[in-house]
């Protein structure tokens, strides 16, 4: 359906302010229906061009006024276009309502970024993790530092964002902050999410990232082979802290649970199901997705080892993440493992050496890991030479060609 649409600005001359300036009113017209709204802008009547509906002159004040009016114009047009493209009934009143709602949100990048981060913090424990919030906080501080470095400003209007701003920011992250390709890409990605939010709520009607291509570098995922896992299991350890870290690490190797999810486990998360088998029933803190996992022998033995030793309902004696990763380096040394051992290596090892190498489907693995999207699971799914050997051997037995 076609519409006649017009947006204009004029002075409300009956309401001259004490400072001698006159408020500027916006008028939306759709199919002859007219509604007016306050632009929250004002100007001296002598500096207003009635014909073009904008300020006249080259002063800094007039340039800023016209930039603000252009921003309002762009936002109003984006609402009209979106309603038309969605085949909704377009009215002047509906467009005005959408526009006035944008006043609830800040119009500058850092103020919107800050609001986004504050809202995210309120969702911690309700589908949002504290780790993610800390990443957004870091991204906020990086943008703030860049604005001071590049422009000498504390903030910038969202409608002033453009491709050059993003390219300059990317260069700043790589050169001044000395970030790697992937960390730079992550900072750009977090900024982009806030800009997308600004577009969705109508603060800007354009995409400054339209021609920007974020570069990512493929990173080799480290995991332990079956032989390396056996080394850790069989190694005699007399130092209590390393023994505890070894057990918690192995619990992850044979369950696929992350550090924080193991730390959060209580005895209430262990339930009996199906032929009296013990299952872990929990939720991933990162995604709030449910995880249901039958326990293998080794995690059962580790649980039994620490039964009754924990205060309260905690299942295992999990130290701080910093201590765990520091002690894992020692564990790798005494076990003769040359790979860089971090807690996340356990989750990758579970996916590859425990699950996929033993014929478990990627669909089952995805469910056990608590992934929302199977594409995430595919990043964990390394095709090892052992798996290739097993599957080719099976294929060889099935093929009965004679030559």
C-alpha positions as CSV (number, residue, x, y, z in Angstrom):
1,X,0.0,0.0,0.0
2,X,1.4,3.5,-0.9
3,X,1.2,6.4,1.4
4,X,1.8,10.2,1.1
5,X,4.3,11.0,3.7
6,X,5.9,14.3,4.7
7,X,8.0,15.5,7.6
8,X,8.5,19.2,8.2
9,X,9.9,21.5,10.9
10,X,8.6,25.0,11.9
11,X,8.8,27.5,14.7
12,X,6.1,27.8,17.4
13,X,6.2,31.6,17.4
14,X,3.5,31.8,20.1
15,X,5.9,30.4,22.7
16,X,9.0,32.5,22.6
17,X,11.2,31.6,25.5
18,X,12.8,34.0,28.0
19,X,16.2,33.6,26.2
20,X,14.6,35.0,23.1
21,X,14.6,31.7,21.3
22,X,11.6,29.9,19.8
23,X,10.9,26.2,20.1
24,X,11.0,24.0,16.9
25,X,8.1,21.7,16.3
26,X,8.1,18.7,14.0
27,X,5.0,17.8,11.9
28,X,4.4,14.3,10.5
29,X,1.9,14.0,7.7
30,X,0.6,10.6,6.4
31,X,-2.2,10.5,3.9
32,X,-3.3,14.0,5.0
33,X,-3.4,13.1,8.7
34,X,-1.1,15.5,10.7
35,X,0.5,15.2,14.1
36,X,3.0,17.4,15.8
37,X,5.7,16.7,18.3
38,X,8.4,18.6,20.2
39,X,11.9,18.3,18.8
40,X,13.4,19.7,22.0
41,X,15.3,22.2,19.9
42,X,15.1,26.0,19.8
43,X,16.6,28.8,17.8
44,X,16.3,32.6,17.4
45,X,13.7,33.3,14.8
46,X,16.2,35.5,12.9
47,X,18.3,32.4,12.3
48,X,15.5,30.2,11.0
49,X,15.0,29.4,7.3
50,X,11.3,29.0,6.8
51,X,11.7,27.6,3.3
52,X,14.1,24.8,4.1
53,X,12.9,24.2,7.7
54,X,16.4,24.5,9.2
55,X,18.7,26.9,10.9
56,X,20.6,29.4,8.7
57,X,24.2,30.5,9.1
58,X,27.6,28.8,9.6
59,X,28.0,29.2,13.4
60,X,28.8,26.1,15.5
61,X,25.4,26.5,17.2
62,X,23.5,26.4,13.9
63,X,25.6,23.5,12.6
64,X,24.8,21.5,15.8
65,X,21.1,22.4,15.5
66,X,20.9,21.2,11.9
67,X,22.8,18.0,12.8
68,X,20.2,17.3,15.5
69,X,17.3,18.0,13.1
70,X,18.9,15.7,10.5
71,X,19.1,13.0,13.2
72,X,15.4,13.4,14.0
73,X,14.6,13.3,10.3
74,X,16.6,10.1,9.7
75,X,14.9,8.4,12.7
76,X,11.4,9.4,11.6
77,X,12.0,8.2,8.1
78,X,13.4,4.9,9.4
79,X,10.2,4.3,11.4
80,X,8.1,5.1,8.3
81,X,10.2,2.8,6.1
82,X,10.1,-0.1,8.6
83,X,6.4,0.1,9.0
84,X,5.9,0.2,5.3
85,X,8.2,-2.8,4.7
86,X,6.4,-4.8,7.3
87,X,3.1,-4.1,5.5
88,X,1.6,-2.6,8.7
89,X,-1.0,0.2,8.7
90,X,1.0,3.4,8.7
91,X,-0.4,6.4,10.5
92,X,1.1,9.7,11.6
93,X,0.1,8.9,15.2
94,X,1.9,5.5,15.1
95,X,5.1,7.1,13.8
96,X,5.0,9.8,16.5
97,X,4.5,7.2,19.2
98,X,7.5,5.2,18.0
99,X,9.6,8.4,17.9
100,X,8.6,9.7,21.3
101,X,9.5,6.3,22.8
102,X,13.2,6.8,21.7
103,X,13.4,9.7,24.3
104,X,13.5,6.9,26.9
105,X,17.0,6.0,25.6
106,X,20.2,8.0,25.6
107,X,21.3,9.4,22.2
108,X,25.0,9.1,22.7
109,X,27.2,6.0,22.3
110,X,28.7,5.7,25.8
111,X,25.4,6.5,27.6
112,X,23.6,3.9,25.7
113,X,26.5,1.4,26.1
114,X,26.4,2.1,29.9
115,X,22.7,1.5,30.0
116,X,23.1,-1.7,28.1
117,X,25.7,-2.9,30.5
118,X,23.6,-2.0,33.6
119,X,20.6,-3.9,32.2
120,X,22.9,-6.9,31.5
121,X,24.1,-6.9,35.1
122,X,20.5,-7.2,36.3
123,X,20.2,-10.4,34.2
124,X,23.1,-12.2,35.9
125,X,21.8,-15.6,37.0
126,X,18.8,-15.2,34.7
127,X,20.4,-16.3,31.4
128,X,23.4,-13.9,31.5
129,X,26.7,-14.7,33.1
130,X,28.9,-12.3,35.1
131,X,31.8,-13.2,32.7
132,X,29.9,-11.8,29.7
133,X,29.1,-8.6,31.7
134,X,32.8,-8.1,32.4
135,X,33.5,-8.4,28.7
136,X,31.0,-5.7,27.9
137,X,32.4,-3.5,30.7
138,X,35.9,-3.9,29.1
139,X,34.5,-3.0,25.7
140,X,32.9,0.1,27.1
141,X,36.2,1.2,28.6
142,X,38.0,0.6,25.3
143,X,35.6,2.8,23.4
144,X,35.8,5.5,26.1
145,X,39.6,5.5,25.9
146,X,39.4,5.6,22.1
147,X,37.1,8.6,22.0
148,X,39.5,10.6,24.3
149,X,42.5,9.5,22.2
150,X,41.0,10.1,18.8
151,X,38.7,13.0,19.3
152,X,39.4,14.4,22.7
153,X,35.7,13.8,23.6
154,X,33.9,12.1,26.5
155,X,31.2,10.7,24.2
156,X,29.8,10.9,20.7
157,X,26.3,11.1,19.2
158,X,25.2,7.7,17.8
159,X,24.1,9.3,14.5
160,X,27.7,10.5,14.1
161,X,29.0,6.9,13.8
162,X,30.3,5.9,10.4
163,X,32.6,3.4,8.7
164,X,35.6,5.6,9.3
165,X,34.9,5.7,13.1
166,X,34.9,1.8,13.1
167,X,38.0,1.5,11.0
168,X,39.9,4.0,13.2
169,X,38.7,2.2,16.4
170,X,39.9,-1.2,15.0
171,X,43.3,0.4,14.2
172,X,43.4,1.8,17.7
173,X,42.8,-1.6,19.3
174,X,45.5,-3.3,17.2
175,X,48.2,-0.6,17.4
176,X,47.6,1.3,20.7
177,X,46.1,-1.5,22.8
178,X,48.3,-4.1,21.1
179,X,45.4,-6.6,20.9
180,X,45.5,-9.7,18.8
181,X,43.2,-10.2,15.8
182,X,40.6,-12.2,17.7
183,X,40.5,-10.0,20.7
184,X,40.1,-7.0,18.4
185,X,37.3,-8.7,16.6
186,X,35.6,-9.5,19.9
187,X,35.7,-5.8,21.0
188,X,34.3,-4.7,17.6
189,X,31.6,-7.4,18.0
190,X,30.5,-6.1,21.4
191,X,30.4,-2.5,20.1
192,X,28.3,-3.7,17.1
193,X,25.7,-5.3,19.4
194,X,25.1,-2.0,21.1
195,X,24.8,-0.2,17.7
196,X,22.3,-2.8,16.6
197,X,20.3,-2.1,19.8
198,X,20.4,1.6,18.8
199,X,19.0,0.7,15.4
200,X,16.2,-1.5,16.8
201,X,14.9,1.2,19.1
202,X,15.1,3.8,16.4
203,X,17.9,6.1,17.6
204,X,19.6,5.7,14.3
205,X,18.2,4.6,11.0
206,X,21.4,3.4,9.3
207,X,24.1,0.7,9.8
208,X,27.6,2.1,10.2
209,X,28.9,-1.5,10.1
210,X,27.4,-2.1,6.6
211,X,30.7,-2.3,4.7
212,X,32.9,-3.3,7.6
213,X,34.3,-6.9,7.6
214,X,35.5,-8.2,10.9
215,X,38.5,-10.4,10.7
216,X,38.9,-13.6,12.8
217,X,41.9,-15.8,13.1
218,X,41.4,-19.6,13.4
219,X,42.8,-20.9,16.7
220,X,43.9,-24.4,17.2
221,X,41.8,-26.0,19.9
222,X,43.9,-27.9,22.5
223,X,42.7,-31.2,23.9
224,X,44.2,-34.3,25.6
225,X,44.5,-37.7,23.9
226,X,43.4,-40.9,25.6
227,X,47.1,-41.6,26.5
228,X,47.6,-38.2,28.1
229,X,44.4,-38.5,30.1
230,X,45.6,-41.9,31.4
231,X,48.9,-40.3,32.4
232,X,47.0,-37.9,34.6
233,X,44.8,-40.6,36.1
234,X,47.7,-43.0,36.9
235,X,50.2,-40.4,38.2
236,X,50.8,-40.8,41.9
237,X,50.5,-37.4,43.5
238,X,51.3,-36.7,47.2
239,X,50.7,-32.9,47.2
240,X,47.2,-32.4,48.4
241,X,46.4,-29.2,46.3
242,X,47.6,-30.9,43.1
243,X,45.6,-34.0,43.9
244,X,42.5,-32.0,44.4
245,X,43.0,-30.0,41.2
246,X,43.7,-33.3,39.3
247,X,40.4,-34.7,40.5
248,X,38.3,-31.6,39.6
249,X,40.0,-31.5,36.2
250,X,39.3,-35.1,35.5
251,X,35.7,-34.6,36.7
252,X,35.4,-32.1,33.8
253,X,37.2,-34.5,31.4
254,X,34.6,-37.1,32.0
255,X,31.5,-34.9,32.3
256,X,32.2,-32.0,29.9
257,X,31.1,-29.5,32.6
258,X,32.8,-26.1,32.7
259,X,34.7,-24.8,35.7
260,X,31.9,-22.6,37.0
261,X,29.3,-25.3,36.5
262,X,31.3,-27.8,38.5
263,X,31.9,-25.1,41.2
264,X,28.1,-24.6,41.4
265,X,27.3,-28.3,41.8
266,X,25.7,-29.5,45.0
267,X,24.6,-33.0,46.1
268,X,21.1,-32.1,45.1
269,X,22.3,-32.0,41.4
270,X,22.9,-35.8,41.6
271,X,19.8,-37.9,41.0
272,X,19.1,-41.5,40.3
273,X,17.4,-42.3,37.0
274,X,17.0,-45.3,34.7
275,X,18.2,-48.5,36.3
276,X,19.4,-46.6,39.4
277,X,22.1,-44.8,37.3
278,X,23.4,-41.6,38.8
279,X,22.8,-38.5,36.7
280,X,23.9,-34.8,36.9
281,X,20.9,-32.6,36.5
282,X,21.9,-28.9,36.4
283,X,21.8,-25.7,34.3
284,X,24.7,-24.1,32.6
285,X,25.4,-20.7,34.2
286,X,26.5,-19.2,30.8
287,X,23.4,-20.0,28.8
288,X,20.9,-21.2,31.5
289,X,20.3,-24.3,29.4
290,X,19.5,-27.6,31.2
291,X,22.1,-30.3,31.3
292,X,21.2,-33.9,32.0
293,X,24.2,-36.3,32.0
294,X,24.6,-39.9,33.2
295,X,27.8,-40.2,35.3
296,X,30.7,-42.4,34.1
297,X,32.8,-44.5,36.6
298,X,35.6,-42.0,37.1
299,X,33.4,-39.0,38.1
300,X,31.4,-41.4,40.4
301,X,34.7,-42.4,42.2
302,X,35.8,-38.8,42.5
303,X,32.5,-37.9,44.1
304,X,32.8,-40.8,46.5
305,X,36.4,-39.7,47.4
306,X,35.2,-36.3,48.6
307,X,31.8,-37.4,50.1
308,X,31.2,-35.8,53.4
309,X,34.3,-33.5,53.2
310,X,32.5,-30.4,51.9
311,X,30.8,-27.8,54.0
312,X,27.2,-27.4,53.2
313,X,25.8,-29.0,50.0
314,X,28.9,-28.5,47.7
315,X,29.8,-31.6,45.7
316,X,33.5,-31.0,45.1
317,X,36.3,-28.8,46.7
318,X,36.8,-26.4,43.8
319,X,39.4,-23.7,44.3
320,X,39.4,-20.3,42.6
321,X,39.8,-20.3,38.8
322,X,43.1,-18.5,39.1
323,X,44.6,-21.1,41.5
324,X,43.2,-24.0,39.5
325,X,44.8,-22.8,36.2
326,X,48.1,-22.1,38.0
327,X,48.2,-25.6,39.6
328,X,47.2,-27.2,36.3
329,X,50.6,-26.0,34.9
330,X,52.3,-27.8,37.7
331,X,50.2,-30.9,37.0
332,X,51.1,-30.9,33.3
333,X,54.9,-30.7,34.3
334,X,54.8,-33.6,36.7
335,X,52.7,-35.7,34.3
336,X,55.1,-35.0,31.4
337,X,52.4,-33.3,29.3
338,X,53.8,-30.6,27.0
339,X,50.5,-29.0,26.1
340,X,49.4,-25.8,27.9
341,X,46.9,-27.2,30.4
342,X,43.9,-24.9,31.3
343,X,40.6,-26.0,32.7
344,X,38.9,-25.5,29.4
345,X,41.1,-28.2,27.9
346,X,39.1,-30.7,29.9
347,X,35.9,-29.7,28.2
348,X,37.5,-30.0,24.7
349,X,39.1,-33.4,25.8
350,X,35.6,-34.7,26.8
351,X,34.2,-33.6,23.5
352,X,36.9,-35.2,21.4
353,X,38.7,-38.1,23.2
354,X,35.9,-39.2,25.4
355,X,32.8,-38.7,23.2
356,X,33.4,-38.4,19.5
357,X,36.4,-40.8,19.3
358,X,34.1,-43.4,20.9
359,X,31.3,-43.0,18.4
360,X,29.0,-40.6,20.2
361,X,27.0,-38.5,17.8
362,X,27.5,-34.7,17.6
363,X,23.8,-34.3,18.4
364,X,24.1,-36.2,21.7
365,X,27.4,-34.3,22.4
366,X,25.6,-30.9,21.8
367,X,22.9,-31.8,24.3
368,X,25.3,-33.1,26.9
369,X,27.4,-29.9,26.6
370,X,24.3,-27.8,27.0
371,X,24.9,-25.9,23.8
372,X,22.0,-23.8,22.4
373,X,23.3,-24.1,18.8
374,X,24.9,-27.2,17.3
375,X,27.3,-24.9,15.4
376,X,28.9,-24.2,18.7
377,X,29.4,-27.9,19.3
378,X,31.1,-28.2,15.9
379,X,33.9,-25.9,17.1
380,X,34.6,-28.5,19.8
381,X,34.4,-31.4,17.5
382,X,37.9,-32.2,16.3
383,X,38.2,-35.1,13.9
384,X,41.2,-37.0,15.2
385,X,43.3,-39.5,13.4
386,X,42.0,-42.2,15.9
387,X,38.4,-41.5,14.8
388,X,39.5,-41.6,11.1
389,X,41.2,-44.9,11.7
390,X,38.2,-46.4,13.4
391,X,35.7,-45.3,10.9
392,X,37.8,-46.3,7.9
393,X,38.4,-49.8,9.5
394,X,34.6,-50.1,9.9
395,X,34.1,-49.1,6.3
396,X,36.8,-51.6,5.2
397,X,34.9,-54.5,6.9
398,X,31.6,-53.4,5.3
399,X,33.0,-53.2,1.7
400,X,33.0,-56.6,0.0
401,X,34.4,-55.8,-3.4
402,X,36.6,-58.3,-5.1
403,X,39.5,-57.4,-7.4
